[in-house]
């Protein structure tokens, strides 16, 4: 009498239920860091603004302003900072998402893919809103800005986010096997991207020997291509948007396959050995 009765649901109903669950888990992730949504958004804005100020001061001290693209120099700084931030934040959030051994997975119909989507969407919402507010305040108060191709810029911005998601999925699938090693690799990759992302250089003006240190990183290509869509007087010649797309698709594919494999063998007792 008290046994649960399974009901056959249509594909539309199942899809809607999944989207609703992703929405609720996304809200949970947004409120995880701070209970007050407005205060959490203000903190995200202040973090992004602080990074922009630090990069601006560093560029001014090191004399990088002379080799930057012709146009609004602060917009040049923000273009690199915003794409770097959303890439790194998405990578970190997805790599720390609830995996197959999490207690949250005991509640049907929750699964790791929903957890990954929710973590990625939470970062996209928070960082995009923070970047939009900073750009609006700069445009309204300091100096009007002009973006040559807003649609192309938005597409590249989303590519920087999804590339971070793809790399984070690979790290997430490996975390149950070697949690300490994966945590070290995640922190190392995020710290290395402070320089390896190339947000402080202009790719066309970078010597080939120095550019070899950045070419492997898809974020370097994304940021440079994004500046091509933002500035009228800049055309990327040494970076490729297709490289970033292929690396992103490859990481997502490997992440999905590895996550499925890990889900088959993951045990809740793995973390109880100490």
C-alpha positions in Angstrom: 0.0 0.0 0.0 2.9 2.3 0.9 5.0 1.2 -2.0 5.9 4.1 -4.4 4.2 3.7 -7.8 6.3 4.6 -10.8 4.5 6.5 -13.5 5.4 6.6 -17.2 6.3 10.2 -18.0 6.6 11.8 -21.4 10.0 13.1 -22.6 8.7 16.6 -22.3 7.7 16.1 -18.7 11.1 14.5 -17.9 13.0 17.3 -19.6 11.0 19.9 -17.7 11.6 18.1 -14.4 15.3 18.1 -15.1 15.4 21.8 -16.0 13.5 22.6 -12.8 16.0 20.5 -10.7 18.9 22.3 -12.4 17.3 25.6 -11.5 16.9 24.7 -7.8 20.5 23.3 -7.5 21.8 26.5 -9.2 20.0 28.6 -6.7 21.5 26.4 -3.9 25.0 26.9 -5.3 24.5 30.7 -5.5 23.3 30.8 -1.9 26.0 28.4 -0.7 28.7 31.2 -0.4 26.3 33.8 1.1 22.7 33.7 2.3 22.0 37.2 1.1 21.8 37.2 -2.7 22.4 41.0 -3.1 25.4 40.9 -0.8 26.8 37.9 -2.7 26.5 39.8 -6.0 28.2 42.9 -4.4 31.1 40.7 -3.3 31.4 39.3 -6.9 31.4 42.8 -8.3 34.1 43.9 -5.8 36.3 41.0 -6.6 36.1 41.6 -10.3 36.6 45.3 -9.8 39.6 44.7 -7.5 41.2 42.5 -10.2 40.7 45.1 -12.8 42.3 47.8 -10.7 45.3 45.6 -9.9 45.8 44.8 -13.6 45.5 48.5 -14.5 48.1 49.5 -11.9 50.4 46.7 -13.0 50.1 47.7 -16.7 50.8 51.3 -15.8 53.9 50.4 -13.7 55.3 48.0 -16.3 54.7 50.3 -19.2 52.4 47.9 -21.0 50.1 50.7 -22.0 52.4 51.6 -24.9 52.0 48.2 -26.6 48.3 47.8 -25.9 45.7 47.9 -28.7 44.6 51.3 -29.9 41.4 52.2 -28.1 40.1 52.4 -24.5 42.9 51.0 -22.4 40.7 50.1 -19.4 38.4 48.3 -21.7 41.4 46.3 -22.9 42.2 45.4 -19.3 38.6 44.5 -18.6 38.3 42.3 -21.7 41.1 40.1 -20.4 40.0 40.1 -16.7 36.4 39.2 -17.3 37.1 36.3 -19.6 39.9 35.0 -17.3 37.6 35.3 -14.3 34.7 33.4 -15.7 37.0 30.7 -17.1 38.8 30.1 -13.8 35.6 30.4 -11.7 33.8 27.9 -14.0 36.8 25.5 -13.8 36.9 25.7 -10.0 33.2 25.4 -9.5 32.7 22.4 -11.8 35.8 20.6 -10.5 34.4 20.9 -6.9 30.8 20.0 -7.9 29.0 17.1 -6.2 30.3 13.8 -7.6 28.9 10.3 -7.6 29.9 9.7 -4.0 28.2 12.9 -2.7 25.3 12.5 -0.2 23.2 14.6 -2.5 23.2 11.9 -5.1 21.2 9.7 -2.8 18.1 11.8 -3.6 16.6 10.8 -6.9 16.5 12.1 -9.6 19.7 13.9 -8.7 22.8 12.9 -10.8 26.3 14.3 -11.4 25.4 15.9 -14.7 22.7 18.1 -13.0 25.3 19.1 -10.4 27.8 20.0 -13.2 25.2 22.1 -15.1 24.1 23.9 -11.9 27.6 24.7 -10.8 28.4 26.1 -14.3 25.2 28.2 -14.6 25.7 29.6 -11.1 29.1 31.0 -12.2 27.8 32.2 -15.5 25.0 34.1 -13.8 27.1 35.7 -11.1 30.1 36.7 -13.2 28.1 37.9 -16.2 25.9 40.1 -14.0 29.0 41.5 -12.2 30.8 42.2 -15.5 27.6 43.9 -17.0 27.2 46.2 -13.9 30.9 47.2 -14.0 30.7 48.0 -17.7 27.5 49.9 -17.3 28.9 52.0 -14.5 32.1 52.7 -16.5 30.1 53.6 -19.5 27.7 55.9 -17.6 30.1 57.6 -15.2 33.7 57.5 -16.6 33.8 57.2 -20.4 31.4 55.9 -23.1 32.5 52.6 -24.6 32.0 51.1 -28.0 32.1 47.4 -28.8 32.7 46.7 -32.5 30.9 43.4 -32.6 28.8 42.7 -29.5 27.4 39.4 -30.7 30.8 38.0 -31.5 32.2 39.3 -28.2 29.4 37.6 -26.4 30.0 34.3 -28.2 33.7 34.4 -27.3 32.8 35.2 -23.7 30.6 32.2 -23.5 33.4 30.1 -25.1 35.7 31.2 -22.3 33.1 30.0 -19.8 32.4 26.6 -21.5 36.1 25.9 -21.9 36.5 26.3 -18.2 33.5 23.9 -17.7 35.1 21.3 -20.0 38.5 21.3 -18.1 36.6 21.3 -14.8 34.7 18.2 -15.9 37.9 16.3 -16.6 39.2 17.2 -13.1 35.9 16.3 -11.5 35.9 12.8 -13.0 39.4 12.2 -11.7 38.7 13.6 -8.2 37.2 10.4 -6.6 40.4 8.5 -7.7 43.0 10.9 -6.4 41.3 13.8 -4.5 44.5 15.3 -3.0 46.4 15.2 -6.3 43.4 16.7 -8.3 43.0 19.5 -5.7 46.7 20.4 -6.2 46.4 20.2 -10.0 43.3 22.4 -9.9 44.9 25.1 -7.8 48.1 24.9 -9.9 46.2 25.3 -13.2 44.1 28.2 -11.8 47.2 30.0 -10.5 49.2 29.4 -13.7 46.4 30.9 -15.8 47.1 34.3 -14.1 50.1 34.5 -16.6 49.4 31.7 -19.1 46.0 33.2 -20.1 47.9 36.0 -21.9 45.5 38.6 -20.6 48.4 40.9 -20.0 49.8 40.8 -23.5 48.7 41.5 -27.0 49.2 38.3 -29.1 50.0 40.1 -32.4 52.9 42.0 -30.7 54.2 39.0 -28.7 57.5 37.5 -30.0 57.2 33.9 -31.3 59.5 32.6 -28.5 57.4 34.1 -25.8 54.1 33.2 -27.5 55.0 29.5 -27.4 54.4 29.7 -23.6 50.8 30.7 -24.2 49.8 28.9 -27.4 48.8 25.7 -25.6 46.2 27.5 -23.5 42.7 27.8 -25.2 42.0 30.8 -22.9 44.9 32.7 -24.6 43.2 32.2 -28.0 39.8 33.1 -26.6 40.9 36.4 -25.0 42.8 37.5 -28.1 39.9 36.6 -30.4 37.6 38.5 -28.0 39.7 41.6 -28.3 39.3 41.3 -32.1 35.5 41.5 -31.7 35.7 44.4 -29.2 38.2 46.8 -30.9 37.9 48.2 -34.4 41.6 48.6 -34.8 42.7 45.1 -33.9 42.6 41.9 -36.0 43.9 38.7 -34.4 46.5 37.1 -36.7 48.3 34.5 -34.5 45.4 32.9 -32.6 42.6 30.6 -33.7 39.0 30.4 -32.4 38.7 26.9 -33.8 41.6 25.7 -31.6 39.7 26.8 -28.5 36.5 25.1 -29.8 38.2 21.8 -30.5 40.0 21.7 -27.1 36.7 22.5 -25.4 34.8 19.8 -27.2 37.6 17.3 -26.5 37.6 18.1 -22.8 33.8 17.9 -22.5 33.9 14.5 -24.3 36.6 13.1 -22.1 34.9 14.5 -19.1 31.6 12.8 -19.9 33.3 9.5 -20.6 35.4 9.6 -17.5 32.5 10.7 -15.3 30.4 7.8 -16.6 33.3 5.3 -16.0 33.9 6.8 -12.5 30.2 6.5 -11.7 30.3 2.8 -12.3 33.1 2.1 -9.8 32.9 5.0 -7.3 32.3 3.9 -3.8 31.2 6.0 -0.8 33.7 4.2 1.3 36.7 5.5 -0.7 37.0 8.6 1.5 36.7 6.5 4.8 40.1 4.8 4.5 41.9 7.3 6.8 
